[in-house]
Amino acid sequence: MESEERWSALFADSLNLLERMANEAIQDFQAGRVQPIDQLQ
């Protein structure tokens, strides 16, 4: 049971991190600070 609770907590934390990273990427894109990868050459 304890390992299931730990997994659930780690999974929830990773979702929060992914959400923050995705929001940052969207903000960077909207601000024109990033380029599509196929335009980097």
MARNU-863162 format. One record per atom (N, C-alpha, C, O): residue in one letter; y, x, z. Coordinates in pm, whole numbers, padded with zeros to 5 digits, always signed. Layout:
AYXZ...
***
This chain:
M-00118+00081+00000M+00000+00000+00000M+00126+00086+00000M+00223+00056-00070E+00124+00193+00079E+00242+00280+00090E+00275+00345-00044E+00392+00358-00079S+00172+00384-00119S+00198+00447-00249S+00258+00347-00347S+00341+00384-00430E+00217+00221-00338E+00275+00118-00425E+00423+00096-00394E+00504+00078-00485E+00457+00096-00266E+00597+00079-00227E+00681+00197-00275E+00793+00179-00321R+00626+00317-00262R+00698+00437-00307R+00719+00432-00458R+00829+00461-00507W+00617+00395-00533W+00628+00383-00678W+00734+00282-00715W+00816+00307-00802S+00733+00168-00649S+00831+00063-00677S+00973+00113-00652S+01064+00086-00730A+00992+00186-00543A+01124+00240-00511A+01167+00342-00616A+01281+00340-00661L+01076+00431-00654L+01108+00532-00756L+01139+00466-00890L+01231+00508-00961F+01064+00366-00925F+01086+00295-01051F+01222+00225-01050F+01295+00231-01149A+01257+00161-00941A+01387+00093-00930A+01500+00194-00941A+01600+00168-01006D+01484+00310-00877D+01587+00414-00885D+01602+00465-01027D+01714+00490-01072S+01492+00480-01098S+01500+00531-01235S+01569+00429-01326S+01640+00468-01419L+01550+00301-01301L+01618+00199-01380L+01769+00205-01357L+01847+00189-01451N+01810+00228-01233N+01952+00240-01202N+02011+00361-01275N+02120+00352-01331L+01941+00471-01275L+01987+00591-01344L+01997+00566-01494L+02096+00603-01557L+01895+00505-01551L+01898+00476-01695L+02013+00383-01731L+02077+00400-01835E+02039+00285-01646E+02150+00194-01671E+02284+00268-01669E+02369+00245-01755R+02302+00357-01571R+02427+00434-01564R+02442+00525-01686R+02551+00536-01742M+02333+00589-01727M+02338+00677-01844M+02369+00598-01971M+02447+00643-02055A+02309+00481-01985A+02334+00398-02102A+02479+00352-02105A+02542+00352-02211N+02532+00312-01991N+02672+00268-01985N+02766+00382-02021N+02865+00362-02091E+02736+00501-01974E+02818+00618-02007E+02812+00648-02156E+02914+00679-02217A+02694+00638-02215A+02679+00662-02359A+02758+00558-02440A+02821+00593-02540I+02755+00435-02398I+02831+00330-02468I+02980+00357-02458I+03052+00344-02557Q+03026+00396-02340Q+03168+00427-02323Q+03209+00546-02410Q+03315+00543-02472D+03127+00649-02414D+03156+00766-02499D+03162+00726-02645D+03250+00771-02718F+03070+00642-02689F+03068+00598-02828F+03193+00516-02860F+03257+00538-02962Q+03226+00424-02772Q+03343+00339-02795Q+03472+00419-02796Q+03568+00382-02864A+03477+00528-02721A+03596+00612-02715A+03600+00714-02828A+03697+00790-02840G+03496+00717-02912G+03492+00809-03025G+03457+00952-02987G+03486+01045-03063R+03396+00971-02871R+03360+01106-02825R+03223+01152-02873R+03184+01265-02846V+03152+01066-02941V+03018+01102-02993V+03007+01063-03139V+03083+00980-03190Q+02910+01125-03206Q+02883+01096-03345Q+02735+01060-03361Q+02652+01110-03286P+02703+00977-03457P+02561+00953-03485P+02494+01085-03519P+02555+01171-03583I+02372+01103-03478I+02303+01230-03495I+02290+01272-03642I+02288+01391-03672D+02282+01174-03733D+02269+01210-03874D+02401+01259-03934D+02403+01302-04049Q+02510+01253-03859Q+02639+01302-03907Q+02678+01436-03846Q+02791+01481-03863L+02587+01500-03775L+02618+01626-03708L+02614+01748-03799L+02663+01854-03760Q+02560+01735-03916Q+02546+01852-04004Q+02673+01881-04079Q+02678+01976-04157
***
